[in-house]
């Protein structure tokens, strides 16, 4: 096992390079489309198919290449079944912060700890990149429980902040969590 992998009983959690995001764009698009079909409020409206999701993932790959985003994937049987992103390309006054984005797990792969494994690995990656504060938002009660179990603090709820895939308004809860910075590349040698 390389240092960029975390083993879960069902999957391996890996950090994807821009080229790896591009190589897995069809798998990642399938995950996103499956989550939207399952009712996830993740910026897209129904009808939404995998082919509709591919342009989003091409843009994500470009962000990874620029160093603005980190993409992790839960890979099972050599297929991505889940993903989460860290947005690290933030304004100059926020070098200590990252936004957790698009925690997605295919419906057929849920209830196996993959969301938790992806989040824990995202926190590790954020710390390795010198981030000490994570923020995120969610519209799903199941995700709220996960984030709270992982120590995230709810800031508040904005009613009607976004839309469900069917176009009806949904409330969004915002969260934050402090993490310890470890082994940042800019730190001086001991």
Buried (B, 14 or more C-beta within 10 A) or exposed (E): EEEBEBEBEBBBBBBBBBEBBBEBBBBBBBBBBBBBBBBBBBBBEBEBEBEBBBEBBEEBBBBBBEEBBBBBBBBBEEBBBBBBBBBBBBEEEEBEBBBBBBBBBBBEBBEBBBBBBBBBBBBBBBBBBBBBBBBBBBBBEEBBEBBEEBEBEEEEEEEEBBBBBEEEEBEBBBBBBEBEBEEEEEEEEE
